[in-house]
Amino acid sequence: AEPPQSEIPDRCVLCPVGKSGPEKSLPERGEVSGECYDCIPGRYAANEGSQLCLLCEAGRHAPDPGMSSCVLCPAGQIMPGTGNSSCESCEPGNEADETRTECIPCTPGRFYSEGTCQDCAPGTVSKEPRALQCEPCESGQSADSQRRSCEECSAGRYELDGNCLACAQGTVSTEMGATACDVTCADGQQNNTDNTECVGCPAGFAGTGGTCSPCPWWHLANETNLTECNQRCPPGHFPSNDRTLCLTFTAGFPPPPVVEESDSPVVIILLVCGGGILVVGLLWRGL
């Protein structure tokens, strides 16, 4: 049989998170000792058995009753005070700092969008703080690294989609602010390192289409501005490393055989010395 109600011992349980159970009654709030109550908005109880609900810290809020923690204000909103159930929006052109306690202006080079400050896109700039949009640079210009001002593309470069790019091989631009590399190098020429002018292929090199390449093994280019290498070393000679001279094989050794052209940088030379001894020599081509 069930024991009489008066004989059932009292049982105490901890209030769950998000609730509090005060030790004493608080008539002004309508609370009665021994009961658990939801924390009101702006307060929270993180642990079981809390006797008090704590105020939300600055930068955080508790929008609903019975919350176990306060949430950080969303992007573009702040709350400098404590114990709040909502956050305040920053004015356009400003964003919330990391702690969500202060609004700070968008700096030059950035613009305001949906509560946050964003970097200007390539080819666009913002020169003043709190900008709501970025302005595109004029043709032949690009934005500096901080997106705060526009700069003309230097000679040897050209503007494309807001970026200054180096001229392609075999082309040059001679003026600042170019939108295209409008000079194409002639055969026997290539662009210099700055892409500002066409220069002739040096001795030992030849080429077409704006590219100069070193002469292949056994061949020479003893002039500049050549479209093809104009000499070949005769038997018994080999080219210098710069492909401008034919050199005689070392005295005391028979001349090397004529070796067909290949991509290998090494030529294997078989020499027959006195007494019938076979010697294997390696001749570096100097590519």
N, C-alpha and C positions, 0 to 999 in steps of 0.2 A: 504494500500500500504506500502511496505517496505520503511523505511526512507533511505535517501542517506547514502552511506558508510561513508562519512565524519561526519555524525551525530551520528554514533554508538559509545558509550563511550568505552574507552579502559578498558579491564578487566585484572587484574593481578591474577595469580594462583601460588600457592606454588610449587616449584620443588618437585617431589616425592623422597622418600628415594632412596639412591644409585645414586642420581644426585645432581648437584650443579648449581647455577645460579649466577655468579659473578656480583657485582655491576657495574664494569667497564669492558670494552672490554680488552682482552689480545691478542693482535695481534700475539705475538710469538707462541701462542697455537692455533690460528685460531678461538678463541672464540669471540662471538659477544654479546654485552650487551642485556639482555632481553631474552636469551635462556637458557635452561637447558641442561646439558651435563652429560653423564655417568662418574662416577668416574673411573679413570684409575686403572688397577691392582696394588695392593699394597696400595690402599686408599679406604675409605668408607665414606658414609654419612648416619648416623643412623636416622636422623630426616627430616621431610618435611621442605622445605624452606631453606636448607643448602646453604650457600654462598661459602663454601669451603669443599673440601673432605679431611678428616683427614688421617694421616699416620697410618697404622696398627702397633699395639704395638709389642714389641719383643715377640717372641714365637707364633705369629699369622701371618696369611697371607691372602691376597685376590687374588685368582688366576684369577678371571674373572672381566671384567669391569662392572660397575654399581652395585656393592655390597653394601648392607646396613650394613654389619658387617664383621669383619674379623674372620676367623676360626682358632681354635687351631691347631698347627702342629700335624700330626698324630704320633702314637707311633713310636719311633725309629728315629724321625726327630726333628730338632731344627731350630731356627732362632734367633740369638742373637741381630740382628739389627732391625730397624723399617722400615716401608714402603716397605715391600717385597711381591712379588707375589708368592713365592714358599719357600719351606723349604729344609734344608740340612740333609742328612742321617748320623746317627752316624756310626762309624766304627764297624764291628762285635766285640762282646765282651763288647760293651757299650750300654747303653740305655739312652733315654732322661729323664731329670728330670721333675717334675710335671709342671714347668713353660715353658717347651720346649725351654729353652734358653741355656742349657748346657748338654753335654754328660758326663755320669758318668759310671765308670767301674762296671761290674757285680762282686759282692763280692764273696769270697770263700763260698761254699755251694750252689751256684747258677750257672746257665749257660745261655748263650745267645741263644735265639730262636725267629726268626721273629721280630726282632726289640726290644724285651724286655728281661729282665732277669727273669728266672723262677727258682723256688726251685728244687733242685735235688730230684728225686724220692726216696722212702724208699729203703735202701740198696745200695745207690749210693752216691758218694761224689765228690766234686771238691775242691782241696786244694789251688789253686792259683786264683787270680782275672782274669777277662776277659776270663773265661773258655768257650769253645764252646760246651762242652759235659761233662757229669758226668761219673765217672768210678765206676763200681760195686765193692763192698767189696768182699773179699775172702770168701770161704765157712767157716761157723762157726763164722762169724762176722756180725755186723750190723753197720749202720752209727750212729754217735752221733746225738744229737738233732739238731745241726746246720748244719748237713750234710757236715762237713769239714774234718772228719777223721773217720776211721773204728776202731771199738773196738770188742774184742772177747766177745762172749756170756759168762756170768759167769756160774759157776757150779750151777746146779739146773734149767738151762734154755737151750734152743736149738735154732738153727737158722732155719728159714723157710722163703723162699722168701725174704731174706734180713732183716728179723725181728727176734729179740731174744724173744722167748715166754717161759712162765713158763711151766714146765713139768706137764702133766696131773696127776690127782689123781691116786696114786698107782704106779707111775713111778718116777725115779730120774735120774739125770746125775751128775756124780762125778767129771768130768773134765771140764775145760774151753774150749770154742770153739767147743762144741758138736753140731752135726747136728741132733741128735735124743736123746731122753731119753731112753737109752738102758737097764736100769735095772728095772725090774718089781718086786714090793714087793710081798713076799709070803703071803699066807693066814695067818691071825693072825698078820699082819703087815700093816703099812701105811707109806707114806712119811712124813718126818718132815716138819716144816714150810718153810724151805729153799729149799726143794726138792733136797737135796744133799745126803740123805741116808734114808734107810728104818728102822723104829723103831717099836718095838712090841706094840700091842694094850695094853694100860694101864689097870690096875685092874678096874673093873666096865664096861669095854668095850670088845667087841668081833667083829670079822668080817672076811670077805673073799674079794678077789678081790681088795685088796689095800685100803679098807675103814673100819675103826673101828667105831662102833655105840654103844651107851650106852645100857646096858641091859634093857629089858622091865620090867615093874612092877612085883614084886614078885620074880624076878630072880637076881642072883648074878654072878659076875666073880671075884673070890678072887685071881686070878693069872693073870700074863701078857701073851701076845702072844696067847690068846685063839681065836679059830674060832667060838665058840658059848659059851653062858653063861652056866656055869657048875653046878649051884645050884639053888634051888627054896626055898623060905622061907616057913616053915611049918605053919599050922594054929596057930593063936595066936601071930604071928610075922609079921613084915613088914620090907622091905629093907631100908637101909640108903640111903641118897640122892646120894652118890657116888657109890651105888650098890655093895658094898664090904662086908657088914655085914647085918645079920638079927637082928633086934631089937625087944625086947619084948614089947608088948602093955602096956600102962601106968598102973601102979598098982592101984587097986581099981575099975577097969572097966573090964567087961568081955572081952575076946578076940574078935576081929572082925571076922566076918564070912569070909570064903574063897571066895574071889570075883574073878569072871572070868576076864581074861585079856581083856582090851579094850583100845581104843585110848584116853579115857578121862583122864585128870590129876587129877580128883577128885573122891574119892570113898565115897558113901553115906553109913553110918553105922547106923543101927537102934539098940538101946540098951534099954533093959527093966530094969528099976531101981525099987527099993523097993516101995511098994504102988501102983504098976501097972502103974506108969507114964512112958510114952513113950518119949524118947529123940532122936532127930535126930542129928547125928554128921557128919561133913565133914572132911575127911582125905586127905590132900594134898599129892600127889604122888611124888612131887619133880622132875618131868621130866625136 
